[in-house]
Amino acid sequence: MNKNPIQSNLPEFGQSSMTSECLYQHPKPKSVAKEVASNVAAWSLVFSILLGLSAMFINQADKTSNRQVEAIATSVGTNN
């Protein structure tokens, strides 16, 4: 009775596939051209979204300005 009864039923663990040499390989170097192309594509997408948003805001500001000019002209009584 030298064994602890709780630990006597534990399985024997051998070398697992989780600790194979595949996990210890060095990472493969990335292609610099692919990384640059990916960064250029990402930044061009960001810039195009920002450019589109700024164009929308400028267009809306022009419309609001035109409505204010028409309202002032109507209130003063001069019609163009």
Backbone torsions as a table, in degrees:
resi	resn	phi	psi	omega
1	MET	NA	39.4	178.1
2	ASN	-79.1	-21.2	-177.8
3	LYS	-85.5	144.6	173.1
4	ASN	-75.9	129.3	-175.5
5	PRO	-63.4	-26.6	180.0
6	ILE	-73.0	-38.3	-176.9
7	GLN	-88.3	-8.1	-176.6
8	SER	-73.2	-20.1	-178.6
9	ASN	-96.9	5.3	-179.7
10	LEU	-72.2	140.6	179.8
11	PRO	-74.2	159.6	174.5
12	GLU	-84.1	128.6	-179.7
13	PHE	-100.3	124.8	175.4
14	GLY	-99.2	-161.5	178.1
15	GLN	-72.6	126.5	-177.2
16	SER	-94.0	159.1	176.0
17	SER	-72.0	-15.8	178.7
18	MET	-71.8	-18.5	-179.4
19	THR	-112.8	30.9	-179.1
20	SER	-77.0	173.6	-178.6
21	GLU	-67.8	-19.3	-178.5
22	CYS	-61.1	-33.6	-179.3
23	LEU	-73.8	-18.7	-175.9
24	TYR	-100.1	11.7	179.1
25	GLN	-75.6	148.8	176.5
26	HIS	-71.9	148.5	178.4
27	PRO	-67.2	146.5	179.4
28	LYS	-76.5	140.6	-179.9
29	PRO	-67.8	140.2	179.7
30	LYS	-83.1	151.0	176.8
31	SER	-73.8	128.9	-178.8
32	VAL	-67.7	-36.7	-179.0
33	ALA	-64.7	-41.6	179.1
34	LYS	-66.4	-38.2	179.8
35	GLU	-66.9	-41.9	179.1
36	VAL	-65.9	-43.2	179.6
37	ALA	-63.2	-39.0	178.6
38	SER	-65.1	-42.8	179.1
39	ASN	-66.3	-40.7	179.3
40	VAL	-64.5	-41.8	179.1
41	ALA	-64.7	-41.5	-179.6
42	ALA	-66.1	-45.6	-179.8
43	TRP	-67.6	-35.9	178.1
44	SER	-66.8	-34.4	175.6
45	LEU	-65.1	-44.4	179.1
46	VAL	-62.6	-45.8	-179.2
47	PHE	-65.3	-38.0	179.2
48	SER	-66.7	-37.1	177.0
49	ILE	-65.5	-44.9	178.8
50	LEU	-64.4	-38.9	178.1
51	LEU	-64.2	-42.8	177.9
52	GLY	-63.6	-41.3	177.7
53	LEU	-64.3	-41.9	179.5
54	SER	-65.8	-37.8	177.0
55	ALA	-64.0	-39.3	177.6
56	MET	-63.5	-43.7	-179.5
57	PHE	-66.2	-40.3	178.9
58	ILE	-65.1	-42.4	178.7
59	ASN	-62.0	-44.6	179.9
60	GLN	-65.8	-37.3	177.8
61	ALA	-64.8	-39.6	177.8
62	ASP	-64.9	-42.0	178.4
63	LYS	-63.1	-42.5	179.1
64	THR	-64.8	-40.8	178.2
65	SER	-62.9	-43.4	179.2
66	ASN	-63.6	-39.5	178.1
67	ARG	-64.9	-37.8	178.8
68	GLN	-67.3	-40.2	178.3
69	VAL	-63.8	-42.8	179.0
70	GLU	-64.9	-38.6	179.9
71	ALA	-66.6	-40.8	178.8
72	ILE	-66.9	-42.8	-179.9
73	ALA	-64.6	-36.6	179.0
74	THR	-69.8	-39.8	-179.7
75	SER	-69.6	-33.4	178.0
76	VAL	-75.8	-32.6	176.9
77	GLY	106.6	5.4	177.2
78	THR	-99.5	119.2	177.3
79	ASN	-103.6	135.7	-179.8
80	ASN	-94.5	NA	NA
